[in-house]
Amino acid sequence: MANFYKDNEDIQFLFRNIDIPGVADAVEEGFKFAKDFDYAPVNLKEATENYDLVLDSIGKLSGDFIWPRSEGIDRQGSHLCEDGNVKYADGIKESINMLAKADVMGFTLPYRFGGLNCPNIIYSIAIEIVSRADASLMNIFGLQGIAETINYFASEEIKQKYLHDFAAGKVTGAMVLTEPDAGSDLQSCKLRAFQSDDGQWYLHGVKRFITNGCGEVLLVLARSEPDRSGGLGLSLFVCDSGPTVHVRRTEDKLGIHGSPTCELFFDNTPCELVGERRRGLAPYVMSLMNGARLGISGQSLGIAEAAYRIARDYAASRKQFGGAIEKLPAVRDLVIDMKIEVETARALLYETSRVVDYDISYTKTLEINPPADKEQLKKVKDASRRYGRYAGMLTPMTKYLSSEMCNRVTYNSIQVLGGSGFMRDYPCERLARDARITTIYEGTSQLQVVAAVRGVCSGTCEKYIAELAEKQYEPQVQDLLAILKANTELLLKAVVYVKEKGVEYMDLHGRELVDTAIAIICGYLFCEQASGKVDIDVETPKSDNGQTKMSMKKRKELLARRYITKNASLIKSLIESIMSGNVSSLEQYDALAGAVPTEK
Ligand SMILES: Cc1cc2nc3c(=O)[nH]c(=O)nc-3n(C[C@H](O)[C@H](O)[C@H](O)COP(=O)(O)OP(=O)(O)OC[C@H]3O[C@@H](n4cnc5c(N)ncnc54)[C@H](O)[C@@H]3O)c2cc1C
């Protein structure tokens, strides 16, 4: 019996130390729902138990049911049939049915639609667990942001029409944004939305690369204002799949074979407007994509966790030169770095999810229930602004860090297994193929850096790091905090330098700035974990003194030490490069990249 929640000691430790009281109180709005819904928690203890139970059931389902089907799903893939329908791999349908039976398809939806009303931080854990079992299934399980977007922005009528079915797992959805000429640049979407004389809206045009485009409910970004170019001409629509929505092809792709990627043709498809006209891209799709970016971070984490586990196990059992390969320094170093990379991304994802939960909660308070007292109102407004800015910076940072990490870890997992890793006998090659998309969809890494670097250079990062520095830490990490403080000073100097040089220079050195900021932030998060309120014992291989258990807090201190000291020298060289004034990429592109190849 496998349980991907209970067998993960890091998740177990973090679940006991993350701010569940704060986020539970925020989403349960003072536990007011208990009087109307018998399954809503009455207090913090019950909320925590509920979260634990939900994650436990997802952990069991993932370990026992989903993971054993993942290889078959990868081999079978999904196919476009002659009648125009898409056939999912068998295991995908079975797993979706099981998730629906477990009542987890409306994870963050309100109770009144049959949802679980869980905070994002719990949803992020669930996504990681499902993705560890099958990354392609997560692409359908993790599309719950579509229902969430309808819940935030659509009329009550549209909510009633769709949300019960989403929560019951009777329908799945698709996020229909990308077009052949509008990928990263969604402002240039052309798909036409028009109204008939009686006011009915219709959609006409092509969308491509749409995950689960064969789903029953489609959320479509379309140009409703033909005379207006750019984002302000775009609105968001919802429609049902049906005879006017044609799947023209499903893509033949490198990984995530269980998740169909469709090209869609809308042939005058009737649809309904979501929210207000012209607000389709900002704020509706931006909000949808920010949620989805956390989802891809969780997906990346799950894939990397699976890959790390295979490598760790193999390194202990494979014998060369008379002993296990994990005795060799180069292999040890690789395995340890994989583990630390996974825990770094998890630390940042949970922290970002927490910040997003507070951001949503404060925004909701201001919209629905603003305090009457002036001072109280100002406090809530300030908090809403602050968390909004932190979420705006941390979300792209997390997506960038987790997805890049996932690619490195799966690649290194193959390396640890040597030739066997390259073969289909082990899942490493599949995990590496599944990993590859994570740095591309929901905004490429380059775009995440563009978004995150604005936060690094605008003062948001400085304020956020100052808040981290003010927290209470235990004495054994004080020397590490001093290193982080010195690194922060270096970062702030580099920010001043970059701002003087202008926006183009900032974008050119964006990755270095964001890498530095992430290394500092995650250093603090590890120190916080090493100072956690609740400790657990974790398994260790029998060491020389015969002990088989160690304190997780002690382990986190060792991890923080390695992470922060190793990064200190890296940060110095990053800062040196940022402050070098090097603009060769801007000025010598043709000479350095060479001419565009032509056949002669
Ligand atoms: C398997 C798969 C599933 C997908 N699922 C969906 C889905 O469900 N719904 C949906 O709407 N879309 C989906 N997409 C589309 C996906 O979001 C886009 O592929 C992605 O946003 C990149 O767009 P593009 O492919 O057109 O690349 P381009 O935008 O052409 O980018 C090409 C390169 O240029 C770089 N670049 C572009 N602009 C900038 C910039 N401003 N600064 C720096 N670098 C830049 C990019 O980083 C990239 O390296 C999916 C794609 C794939 C492959």
The ligand as a Tripos MOL2 file, in Angstrom:
@<TRIPOS>MOLECULE
LIG
   53    58     1     0     0
SMALL
NO_CHARGES

@<TRIPOS>ATOM
      1 C1          1.8350   20.7550  -24.3570 C.3       1 LIG1
      2 C2          1.3040   22.1590  -24.3730 C.ar      1 LIG1
      3 C3          0.1240   22.4450  -23.7220 C.ar      1 LIG1
      4 C4         -0.4060   23.7390  -23.7600 C.ar      1 LIG1
      5 N1         -1.6050   23.9940  -23.1510 N.ar      1 LIG1
      6 C5         -2.1980   25.2160  -23.3460 C.ar      1 LIG1
      7 C6         -3.5320   25.4690  -22.8870 C.ar      1 LIG1
      8 O1         -4.1570   24.6300  -22.2470 O.2       1 LIG1
      9 N2         -4.0930   26.6620  -23.1810 N.ar      1 LIG1
     10 C7         -3.4320   27.6210  -23.8800 C.ar      1 LIG1
     11 O2         -4.0160   28.6560  -24.1370 O.2       1 LIG1
     12 N3         -2.1550   27.4300  -24.2820 N.ar      1 LIG1
     13 C8         -1.5250   26.2590  -24.0510 C.ar      1 LIG1
     14 N4         -0.2530   26.0310  -24.5010 N.ar      1 LIG1
     15 C9          0.4690   27.1090  -25.1500 C.3       1 LIG1
     16 C10         1.5990   27.6580  -24.3070 C.3       1 LIG1
     17 O3          1.0990   28.4020  -23.2570 O.3       1 LIG1
     18 C11         2.5340   28.4300  -25.2380 C.3       1 LIG1
     19 O4          3.2050   27.4720  -26.0460 O.3       1 LIG1
     20 C12         3.5210   29.2970  -24.4990 C.3       1 LIG1
     21 O5          2.8650   30.3470  -23.8590 O.3       1 LIG1
     22 C13         4.6070   29.8720  -25.4090 C.3       1 LIG1
     23 O6          4.0700   30.4080  -26.5590 O.3       1 LIG1
     24 P1          4.6820   29.9770  -27.9900 P.3       1 LIG1
     25 O7          4.7440   28.4980  -28.0160 O.co2     1 LIG1
     26 O8          3.8990   30.6320  -29.0490 O.co2     1 LIG1
     27 O9          6.1510   30.5210  -27.9680 O.3       1 LIG1
     28 P2          6.6290   32.0250  -28.3220 P.3       1 LIG1
     29 O10         5.7680   32.9930  -27.6080 O.co2     1 LIG1
     30 O11         6.7560   32.1410  -29.7890 O.co2     1 LIG1
     31 O12         8.0700   32.0510  -27.6480 O.3       1 LIG1
     32 C14         9.2390   31.5210  -28.3050 C.3       1 LIG1
     33 C15        10.4750   31.9060  -27.4800 C.3       1 LIG1
     34 O13        10.5690   33.3460  -27.3430 O.3       1 LIG1
     35 C16        10.6570   33.7130  -25.9780 C.3       1 LIG1
     36 N5          9.9290   34.9560  -25.7120 N.ar      1 LIG1
     37 C17         8.7200   35.3340  -26.2270 C.ar      1 LIG1
     38 N6          8.3650   36.5320  -25.7140 N.ar      1 LIG1
     39 C18         9.3340   36.9220  -24.8650 C.ar      1 LIG1
     40 C19         9.5650   38.0620  -24.0210 C.ar      1 LIG1
     41 N7          8.6990   39.0720  -23.9630 N.pl3     1 LIG1
     42 N8         10.7130   38.1260  -23.3020 N.ar      1 LIG1
     43 C20        11.6100   37.1200  -23.3590 C.ar      1 LIG1
     44 N9         11.4610   36.0190  -24.1220 N.ar      1 LIG1
     45 C21        10.3410   35.9130  -24.8630 C.ar      1 LIG1
     46 C22        10.0210   32.5560  -25.2300 C.3       1 LIG1
     47 O14        10.4940   32.4750  -23.9100 O.3       1 LIG1
     48 C23        10.4400   31.3580  -26.0560 C.3       1 LIG1
     49 O15        11.7120   30.9570  -25.6810 O.3       1 LIG1
     50 C24         0.3040   24.7570  -24.4340 C.ar      1 LIG1
     51 C25         1.5100   24.4670  -25.0640 C.ar      1 LIG1
     52 C26         2.0110   23.1910  -25.0540 C.ar      1 LIG1
     53 C27         3.3030   22.9130  -25.7760 C.3       1 LIG1
@<TRIPOS>BOND
     1     1     2 1
     2     2     3 ar
     3     2    52 ar
     4     3     4 ar
     5     4     5 ar
     6     4    50 ar
     7     5     6 ar
     8     6     7 ar
     9     6    13 1
    10     7     8 2
    11     7     9 ar
    12     9    10 ar
    13    10    11 2
    14    10    12 ar
    15    12    13 ar
    16    13    14 ar
    17    14    15 1
    18    14    50 ar
    19    15    16 1
    20    16    17 1
    21    16    18 1
    22    18    19 1
    23    18    20 1
    24    20    21 1
    25    20    22 1
    26    22    23 1
    27    23    24 1
    28    24    25 2
    29    24    26 1
    30    24    27 1
    31    27    28 1
    32    28    29 2
    33    28    30 1
    34    28    31 1
    35    31    32 1
    36    32    33 1
    37    33    34 1
    38    33    48 1
    39    34    35 1
    40    35    36 1
    41    35    46 1
    42    36    37 ar
    43    36    45 ar
    44    37    38 ar
    45    38    39 ar
    46    39    40 ar
    47    39    45 ar
    48    40    41 1
    49    40    42 ar
    50    42    43 ar
    51    43    44 ar
    52    44    45 ar
    53    46    47 1
    54    46    48 1
    55    48    49 1
    56    50    51 ar
    57    51    52 ar
    58    52    53 1
@<TRIPOS>SUBSTRUCTURE
     1 LIG1         1 GROUP 0 **** ****
